[in-house]
Amino acid sequence: MGEPYPEASKRRVPEHGNVTLVDGPVFLLDRIAGTPDAKLAQRYTGPLLVIPRKGEVRVGGELVAVGECCEAGSLDEVSLVSDAQALIAQAV
């Protein structure tokens, strides 16, 4: 079958905070927790996909449940309450 990925390809993601998971060349993928920071706002311009992981995530004021996904017109439309987390993705 296949072989395990080399140890150098593995990494641990911290439980809290914003984390870049994929940085191109085809798409961007970040885990966000709380309010997106200025660095994320610069990376994500235009429409993006929002995938809630835990807690209350809203897009354009509407609740998006964990397990669902939603397209946001911009990162400004996305809000997370307290300890909520979501994945955001965008084509490059």
N, C-alpha and C positions, 0 to 999 in steps of 0.2 A: 504494500500500500504506500503510504507516505512516510516521511520522517518528521520527527519533532522539529520545531523551529529552533535555531541556535539560541543559546542563552543571551547573546548580545541583542537579539531581536525582541526580547521580553522586557517589560517594565511594569512597575506598579503605579497605579493612579491614586493620588491622595483622595481620601473620602470627601473632603470639603474643598471649596474654591473652584475657580475657573481653570480648565485644563484643555490645552490643544491636543486633540487625539490624532487628527490627520491634517496636514498642511500641503495640499496639492499632490500631484499636478492636476488631478481631475476634479477634486472637490475639497472643501474645507469641512472639518467636523470638530466641534468643541463641546465639552461638557460645561454648562454654566450653573452656578449656584448663587442665588441672590441677584443683585443688580449687575447687569453686564458692565464691564469697565470700558474706559476710553479705547484701550487697545483692541477690544472686540468690536467696538463700534467702527473703528477704522477698517478692520478686516471684512466685516459683513455689511456691505452696501447693497441695497435692493432686496428682492424677495429671498426668503430662506425657509427651510423646513424646520419645524419645532416638534420635538418628541419628548414629552414629559417623562421623567424617571421616578420622581416622588414629589409629594406635596402639591400645592396649588399653583398651577401655571395658567396664565391667561394670555390670549392673543387678541388684540383689539377689544379688550374688556370681557371677552367670552372665555369661560372655563374650558380647558382642554384636559381631559382625564388622562391619568397614567395608562399607557397602552394604546392611546390614540396618537395621531399626528395631525399637524395643521400647517398650512402655508401662511406665513406672515409677510406682509408687504415690505416690512423693514424691521430691524432689530428694535426700533422705538416702540413697536406694537406689542412687544413681549415683556411680560412682567411676572416675576416669581415672588411668592409670599414666603417670608421667613426662611425656613430650611429647605425649600423646594429646590429641585434640580431638573435640568432638561438637557437634551442633546440638541444642538442646532447644526444644520448642514446647509451648504450652498455650493452650487457648481462654480468652478473657476472659469 
